[in-house]
Structure formats: C-alpha cells, structure tokens
C-alpha cells in the first residue's frame, strides 16, 4: 500500500514539477508560495472580522490564531519529525526543477497547505460569502498547496494531508468557539449581515 502512495506521489510530482512547468509559471508559483506576499490579505481578513463581529471579534481572531497555530505546530513539530519523509527537492532521482538546493526539514505534511487551508476554511465559516467568494478562497488554498509541489518542496500527498489537517483543526476550533459563545453569552453571537 505504501508503495502505491509513493508511486502516485512520484508520478504526480514529475507531472506538476516538470511536465506542466514553464518559466512564466515559475514566477507566479513562487509568489503563491511566499507567505509574506499574502500579508495584506491576512490584514484584510482581520479588519473584516472586526467589522463583522465588533466587540466580540477578539473571539474570532483568537480562534483563527489558534487554528492556524495548531495546524503549523502539529505539521512542523509533530508530523514532519515523526514521519521523517524526505522532500522531493532532496531526491536526486526525481531531478526537481525548482528550487535549486536542498531543504533541511522533512516534508510530510505541508505546513503551507495546512495553514492556508485553515485560513480559507475559517473565512468561509466566519463570513456569509457568496458562492464565488467561497470558491475563490478554496482555489486560493489549492493554488498555494499546488505551488509547493510545483516548486519541489512537497509531494502531492504532503499537501493533500496538510490541507486536510488544517480543515479538521478549523472545525475543531470552530466547535470550541461555539461552546464558549453558548456558555458565556446569553444569546449566540451572530454576524451582522
């Protein structure tokens, strides 16, 4: 069974990292993968949380911080050292195009995928978004996960299970947020629409 996953991962890596690659996409994927590139979006999300939830926005901001932090810690401090899966950029036989050089850490699961799936899922839960805006956040998280494979940092299953981790953790923290709201507030806190 593990060989089947490895074979699929190697095949998908070669398709994404080599066959579907181009110099034009290189720049785009590097930007998608750069967490600092997205700081304006993160700040906008915080501002919209404050606008949407007012005086209790701190509960939502804290929930978002806990969700992303737990996704990051579990992926980077527990799963990566626990599974010790080598990144594709460190496997010479794969002949990765990008990035040039090796990566010192392990790859399973992708923290980028976990963190951005957490943010996207949280935004979808926290705001009453139109369908196309929800789809835009899903596509955003998927493109970031895809960029990690494209850039040679991860295999497909690294990003798939990373995104799944982020998604599950947001639902856990969202569930706990609702318990806190019911316990400490007489009326459920609702978004102002």
Secondary structure, DSSP 4 states (H G I P E B T S, - for coil): -HHHHHHHHHHHHHIIIIIT--HHHHHHHHHHH-GGGGHHHHHHHHHHHHHHHGGGHHHHHHHHHHHHHHHHHIIIIIIHHHH-PPPGGG-GGG---SSSS--SS--SS-HHHHHHHHHHHHHHHHS---HHHHHHHHHHHHHHHHHHHHTTS--HHHHHHHHHHHHHHHHHHHHHHHHHHHHH-SS------
